[in-house]
Amino acid sequence: MQLRKTILASVLSAALALSAAACGTAENTQSVSSAAASEHVAETPTPSPEATATASPTAEPTVKSTASPAPESNEVSENAEITAEIEAMAPLLEAHILAQMNGMAFDANDPVYFWQTAAFAVDNCGMTFYSAETTGSALVLSRGVMEEIVSGLFESAANEDLPDIPDSLSGEISYDADSDTYARPISGGFSVDIQDCVKSGDVYTVTAALIRDENEAEPQAIFTAELVPNPREDNTVFIYSIRTVKQIS
């Protein structure tokens, strides 16, 4: 009996020893696994953010200007005397002013503006030519006289052939091929006062006021015009020619 108890105690002791050994092995294994895992995490490198490439600024190409510098003008504007020759341009300036007051724009290449302006000019200065004739209620002028008037009206038309008269102006001015003359119904009622003149080189810039009659103090309109030497060599009446006319008030 005593022997049996001794054997049983030995068996229990051995079992306890085995159990304790088993527990120690598991704990060691768990510690080793945790350490290994921690070591793995520590060794795994954290990816660094990718660097964004910054583009180098592109230098703008330098463009060399090929334009020629504007020539310096040595001409100085100065007040000029309103001479008799400039005063003689008043009837032609009035013709341009009346045409523009009727809604037209300065254009020497427009036959309507060309002949309407010429018709008004005949009203203003046609009688000053010794060859002018009156037939009924119309003033009749030769081709030569009309060319002389036109050379003062338009710088660009001074040495050009007279264009055909548009049908729309048949009541304003007419041409007779048999006599080679131009006829304009007589009319009038306005005048132009040249108030100022400035000279720059060969160009005279004048200020002209349209007056309805002598008793009216306020002008109907004020225009400015450029006068240049008349290109027509045999012109004896108008030594200047009109380059531009525009309203300023």
Order of alpha helices (4+ residues) and beta strands (2+ residues): alpha-beta-alpha-alpha-alpha-beta-beta-alpha-beta-beta-beta-beta-beta-beta
